[in-house]
Amino acid sequence: MQQRIPNVLKSSLRWTGLAVAGLCLSLAAAQPTSAKTLRFAFQGTLNALDPYSLNETFTLGMLGNVYEGLTRRDKDLSIVPGLAESWETVDPLHWRFHLREGVKFANGNDFTADDVIFSAERLLAEGSDLKTRIPADSVWKKIDDHTVEVELKSPNPILHYEWDTWYIMDKEWAEAEGAVDPISARDTNPGPAAFKANGTGPFVIESHEPGVRTVFKPNPNWWGTPEHNLTEVIFTPIAADGTRVAALLAGDVDLIDPVPVQDIPRVNSNADTEALTGPELRVIHLGFNQIRDELPTSDVKGKNPFRDPNVRKAVYQAIDIEAIKDRIMRGLSTPVPLLIANELFEGSGDFQRWPYDPDAAKQLLADAGYPEGFTVGMDCPNDRYVNDEAICQAVVSMLARIGITVDLNAQPKAQYFAKVLAPGGYDTDFYLLGWTPSSFDSWNILTNLAGCRDETGAGGPFNLGGYCNEEVDALAEQIVVETDPAKRDELIHQAYTILTEETSHIPLHQQSLVWGKRTNIDIVQRPDNQVLFYWAKVN
């Protein structure tokens, strides 16, 4: 069984300062002449190695070099066999997965059905950030050591769409290491699985210093056939854009993500480097706290202005998305009307963004009872998405023109996610978030970003602001079981119509991928922005 995404997707600084010089020396450590080392730098950090702690593309992509799911996605993002060689639907409520034999974890333990059952239980346990990967009421049964059956309460044609990033863990190893329970990204005591990894994938992690340096080595016992020629990967986070680009230009790293859009000409004009660009499926959006009776960061007391759709629409119409595209993203973004990338929903062309109109925004605020505006706090990461802090600063400036004063709290992603996600108590009134649906399907959006939730996150776990419309929830329940594509698209269309009319969130844009690399590096750049070393070669 394979599921394809739409074909349209196939489509001179120097180092300064002692700290930078020290980093240079560590990255440029001498290697044997036969070594093929890939030195990779990302703007953010790789923290916990527990594959269930944080549902974030970068973290899951890094761990996808070490761990594997029952399914994989190939270079074109088609679903292909992974740890499951094949599968079939016995009937609409029963799926059977035939597991690959002869597979071993990095420590030598055999991969069996027991590991799949254990991983399903661990995925749904308290502390997991990936609970929506499998239905909470599904029943998992071991048929034999290499066969697993899943019993569902209702049909689910997209059951396995997200399983390439649901990584299977070694039951025996987890029990021995005291890592049976997942530890949330918020927990100050991250647990053993945060510092060690034991997967079945093409690489192993030789060493890991959270936020500093992680060294990957090829797994000599991997069951697959390597397509890379690497002997080592050294990952080092470099937060500062200028420093990261300088490292690439100086030859101290081989691959960086991202290249600031304003630095693309510099990277391309250097004889030994080039920018690798392409479309990304991630949509950047703004969200509002709609679940609380009062906004803790606002001067409005006794009520929540974001519960009024007129206020939400006013914020939307105060944002000049074309200015963000032209001045901040340098043209490398695509404004979108929905929370999903245009390529992933054929009906997206039926929707339009609310037009930029500050006068209309002021009138909407006045109609809602806030003619003078109000104050509110805003949370934003500063090292997660392309120009994320600059986008937030622009929004702050634009909202000031209609009387809304925003106190911006921009911080590194580790602190940001710890604050705004469920373990942090959804502590945010107004926020910027990026989302790539791991199933490449609208149900993921409707459930994760717009599903009604409680204070613990039950329901829509990444619906940070707590938007809730029971009709949308009911449509999502129909969508997940509907097997007729036309009927399913109509239900999705209805749900997006409600979200648009109510201004549940503010979709901003799809950002473009811009990696920088040495010209002697070949690597596959997929629209999901996972950096997968097993397709990399050093020439």
ChimeraX attribute file (.defattr): number of C-alpha atoms within 10 A of each C-alpha:
attribute: neighborCount
match mode: 1-to-1
recipient: residues
	/A:1	9
	/A:2	10
	/A:3	13
	/A:4	12
	/A:5	17
	/A:6	16
	/A:7	9
	/A:8	9
	/A:9	16
	/A:10	13
	/A:11	8
	/A:12	11
	/A:13	13
	/A:14	11
	/A:15	17
	/A:16	10
	/A:17	7
	/A:18	9
	/A:19	9
	/A:20	14
	/A:21	12
	/A:22	11
	/A:23	15
	/A:24	17
	/A:25	11
	/A:26	12
	/A:27	20
	/A:28	13
	/A:29	8
	/A:30	9
	/A:31	10
	/A:32	7
	/A:33	6
	/A:34	7
	/A:35	13
	/A:36	17
	/A:37	20
	/A:38	22
	/A:39	21
	/A:40	24
	/A:41	27
	/A:42	24
	/A:43	22
	/A:44	23
	/A:45	24
	/A:46	22
	/A:47	21
	/A:48	26
	/A:49	25
	/A:50	27
	/A:51	29
	/A:52	29
	/A:53	25
	/A:54	24
	/A:55	18
	/A:56	17
	/A:57	20
	/A:58	19
	/A:59	21
	/A:60	25
	/A:61	18
	/A:62	19
	/A:63	27
	/A:64	27
	/A:65	23
	/A:66	30
	/A:67	26
	/A:68	22
	/A:69	24
	/A:70	25
	/A:71	24
	/A:72	22
	/A:73	20
	/A:74	12
	/A:75	13
	/A:76	17
	/A:77	18
	/A:78	15
	/A:79	22
	/A:80	19
	/A:81	20
	/A:82	19
	/A:83	26
	/A:84	20
	/A:85	15
	/A:86	16
	/A:87	19
	/A:88	12
	/A:89	13
	/A:90	12
	/A:91	10
	/A:92	15
	/A:93	15
	/A:94	19
	/A:95	20
	/A:96	21
	/A:97	21
	/A:98	21
	/A:99	24
	/A:100	19
	/A:101	15
	/A:102	10
	/A:103	19
	/A:104	19
	/A:105	24
	/A:106	23
	/A:107	14
	/A:108	11
	/A:109	16
	/A:110	16
	/A:111	24
	/A:112	23
	/A:113	23
	/A:114	20
	/A:115	19
	/A:116	26
	/A:117	21
	/A:118	18
	/A:119	21
	/A:120	23
	/A:121	16
	/A:122	22
	/A:123	26
	/A:124	21
	/A:125	18
	/A:126	12
	/A:127	21
	/A:128	21
	/A:129	25
	/A:130	20
	/A:131	21
	/A:132	17
	/A:133	21
	/A:134	17
	/A:135	16
	/A:136	15
	/A:137	11
	/A:138	15
	/A:139	15
	/A:140	19
	/A:141	16
	/A:142	17
	/A:143	13
	/A:144	13
	/A:145	14
	/A:146	19
	/A:147	19
	/A:148	22
	/A:149	22
	/A:150	18
	/A:151	19
	/A:152	18
	/A:153	13
	/A:154	15
	/A:155	17
	/A:156	18
	/A:157	16
	/A:158	16
	/A:159	17
	/A:160	19
	/A:161	22
	/A:162	23
	/A:163	21
	/A:164	26
	/A:165	26
	/A:166	26
	/A:167	26
	/A:168	27
	/A:169	29
	/A:170	25
	/A:171	22
	/A:172	15
	/A:173	18
	/A:174	19
	/A:175	11
	/A:176	9
	/A:177	13
	/A:178	11
	/A:179	19
	/A:180	22
	/A:181	19
	/A:182	23
	/A:183	26
	/A:184	24
	/A:185	27
	/A:186	21
	/A:187	13
	/A:188	8
	/A:189	10
	/A:190	19
	/A:191	20
	/A:192	18
	/A:193	23
	/A:194	22
	/A:195	16
	/A:196	17
	/A:197	27
	/A:198	24
	/A:199	28
	/A:200	32
	/A:201	27
	/A:202	26
	/A:203	28
	/A:204	26
	/A:205	23
	/A:206	14
	/A:207	15
	/A:208	20
	/A:209	13
	/A:210	16
	/A:211	16
	/A:212	13
	/A:213	18
	/A:214	20
	/A:215	17
	/A:216	24
	/A:217	18
	/A:218	23
	/A:219	20
	/A:220	11
	/A:221	16
	/A:222	19
	/A:223	17
	/A:224	11
	/A:225	8
	/A:226	14
	/A:227	12
	/A:228	17
	/A:229	18
	/A:230	21
	/A:231	16
	/A:232	21
	/A:233	20
	/A:234	18
	/A:235	25
	/A:236	26
	/A:237	20
	/A:238	24
	/A:239	17
	/A:240	13
	/A:241	19
	/A:242	15
	/A:243	16
	/A:244	24
	/A:245	29
	/A:246	20
	/A:247	24
	/A:248	25
	/A:249	26
	/A:250	17
	/A:251	18
	/A:252	21
	/A:253	26
	/A:254	23
	/A:255	30
	/A:256	26
	/A:257	25
	/A:258	26
	/A:259	26
	/A:260	20
	/A:261	19
	/A:262	12
	/A:263	14
	/A:264	19
	/A:265	11
	/A:266	15
	/A:267	25
	/A:268	16
	/A:269	12
	/A:270	14
	/A:271	10
	/A:272	15
	/A:273	22
	/A:274	24
	/A:275	25
	/A:276	20
	/A:277	17
	/A:278	18
	/A:279	24
	/A:280	22
	/A:281	25
	/A:282	25
	/A:283	25
	/A:284	26
	/A:285	20
	/A:286	23
	/A:287	25
	/A:288	25
	/A:289	24
	/A:290	22
	/A:291	20
	/A:292	15
	/A:293	14
	/A:294	19
	/A:295	24
	/A:296	16
	/A:297	16
	/A:298	18
	/A:299	13
	/A:300	16
	/A:301	12
	/A:302	9
	/A:303	12
	/A:304	18
	/A:305	26
	/A:306	25
	/A:307	18
	/A:308	14
	/A:309	16
	/A:310	21
	/A:311	24
	/A:312	23
	/A:313	23
	/A:314	26
	/A:315	25
	/A:316	26
	/A:317	24
	/A:318	25
	/A:319	24
	/A:320	17
	/A:321	24
	/A:322	17
	/A:323	13
	/A:324	21
	/A:325	19
	/A:326	12
	/A:327	13
	/A:328	20
	/A:329	23
	/A:330	14
	/A:331	15
	/A:332	19
	/A:333	24
	/A:334	20
	/A:335	19
	/A:336	23
	/A:337	21
	/A:338	25
	/A:339	31
	/A:340	28
	/A:341	29
	/A:342	19
	/A:343	18
	/A:344	17
	/A:345	18
	/A:346	12
	/A:347	14
	/A:348	18
	/A:349	12
	/A:350	9
	/A:351	14
	/A:352	11
	/A:353	16
	/A:354	17
	/A:355	13
	/A:356	17
	/A:357	14
	/A:358	20
	/A:359	14
	/A:360	16
	/A:361	25
	/A:362	25
	/A:363	17
	/A:364	21
	/A:365	26
	/A:366	16
	/A:367	12
	/A:368	16
	/A:369	13
	/A:370	17
	/A:371	14
	/A:372	11
	/A:373	22
	/A:374	17
	/A:375	15
	/A:376	20
	/A:377	17
	/A:378	21
	/A:379	25
	/A:380	28
	/A:381	22
	/A:382	22
	/A:383	24
	/A:384	24
	/A:385	20
	/A:386	25
	/A:387	19
	/A:388	20
	/A:389	21
	/A:390	16
	/A:391	23
	/A:392	24
	/A:393	16
	/A:394	18
	/A:395	22
	/A:396	18
	/A:397	16
	/A:398	20
	/A:399	22
	/A:400	16
	/A:401	15
	/A:402	22
	/A:403	17
	/A:404	21
	/A:405	19
	/A:406	23
	/A:407	16
	/A:408	18
	/A:409	16
	/A:410	21
	/A:411	16
	/A:412	16
	/A:413	18
	/A:414	18
	/A:415	14
	/A:416	22
	/A:417	23
	/A:418	19
	/A:419	17
	/A:420	23
	/A:421	23
	/A:422	24
	/A:423	18
	/A:424	18
	/A:425	15
	/A:426	22
	/A:427	19
	/A:428	25
	/A:429	25
	/A:430	24
	/A:431	23
	/A:432	22
	/A:433	21
	/A:434	23
	/A:435	20
	/A:436	23
	/A:437	24
	/A:438	20
	/A:439	20
	/A:440	22
	/A:441	19
	/A:442	24
	/A:443	23
	/A:444	24
	/A:445	24
	/A:446	26
	/A:447	22
	/A:448	21
	/A:449	25
	/A:450	29
	/A:451	27
	/A:452	23
	/A:453	22
	/A:454	15
	/A:455	14
	/A:456	14
	/A:457	20
	/A:458	13
	/A:459	20
	/A:460	24
	/A:461	25
	/A:462	24
	/A:463	27
	/A:464	29
	/A:465	28
	/A:466	26
	/A:467	24
	/A:468	20
	/A:469	16
	/A:470	10
	/A:471	12
	/A:472	23
	/A:473	19
	/A:474	13
	/A:475	18
	/A:476	24
	/A:477	15
	/A:478	16
	/A:479	24
	/A:480	19
	/A:481	16
	/A:482	18
	/A:483	15
	/A:484	10
	/A:485	10
	/A:486	10
	/A:487	13
	/A:488	19
	/A:489	17
	/A:490	13
	/A:491	19
	/A:492	22
	/A:493	19
	/A:494	13
	/A:495	23
	/A:496	24
	/A:497	16
	/A:498	14
	/A:499	20
	/A:500	20
	/A:501	11
	/A:502	16
	/A:503	23
	/A:504	27
	/A:505	22
	/A:506	26
	/A:507	26
	/A:508	28
	/A:509	27
	/A:510	25
	/A:511	25
	/A:512	23
	/A:513	26
	/A:514	24
	/A:515	23
	/A:516	29
	/A:517	28
	/A:518	22
	/A:519	16
	/A:520	12
	/A:521	15
	/A:522	14
	/A:523	17
	/A:524	17
	/A:525	22
	/A:526	20
	/A:527	20
	/A:528	19
	/A:529	22
	/A:530	18
	/A:531	26
	/A:532	17
	/A:533	26
	/A:534	21
	/A:535	16
	/A:536	18
	/A:537	18
	/A:538	18
	/A:539	9
